[in-house]
Amino acid sequence: MGVLLVAAGIAVPAFRTLLVAWGGTALFLALLVRFVFTGPTVSAAVATDIYTTMAGNARRRNPTGERRYHPTEGDGVSLVVGGETFEPVGERLLAAVETDAGSGPLNERLGVLVDVVVNEFELAGRASATTADGEATVTVAESRVGTTELFDHPVVSLVGVALARHLATPVAVEATVEDGRLVVTGRWSQGADELLERPDSDEGGEDERPDR
């Protein structure tokens, strides 16, 4: 279309300025689409089908039990359900991105996490986060991955892993669907509340996290 408009501008001098401007705009958009929005993508429906099948298989191993994300040695996190241990989806996802809130308080880190969920991974259309004594809640609208199965759902897992890493303590995570929105609530022991408003480490870089 851009080439045709530019050619028309050359052929029709009376409208040359307008047609060449339109043609240049069309060519710019074509280049933008070609070089920026390239690469294969997986549809939300395909991602949901894959996740639902894998989560269902995992859940059948342990259909009941509280879901807790436990910090392990280093920066690792495990999902523990009814005595069974799983590798959470969120750990791999977070390993693929860099965040700016590594030394910030929990509310800042959750703000970064919400931005990653929406803009980096595009797992949701909108998301928000709140914190209170001993718990944090992330509310997601327009989830790209279906929410009929919530065993280590990608958004749930990201919240659980991020909280367990930041607080350095096991975090129990509950997920529900309310009015079409996914609501993820993480709860931890009161002893970790002091980390809500202070960084992970001091200015010298020494780790100040409490013993697990």
Secondary structure, 3 states (H helix, E strand, C coil): CHHHHHHHHHHCHHHHHHHHHHHHHHHHHHHHHHHHCCCCCCCHHHHHHHHHHHHHHHHHHCCCCCEEEEECCCCCEEEEECCEEECCHHHHHHHCCCCCCCCCCHHHHHHHHHHHHHHHCCCEEEEEEEEECCEEEEEEEEECCCCCCCCCCHHHHHHHHHHHHHHCCCEEEEEEEECCEEEEEEECCHHHHHHHHCCCECCCCCECCCCC
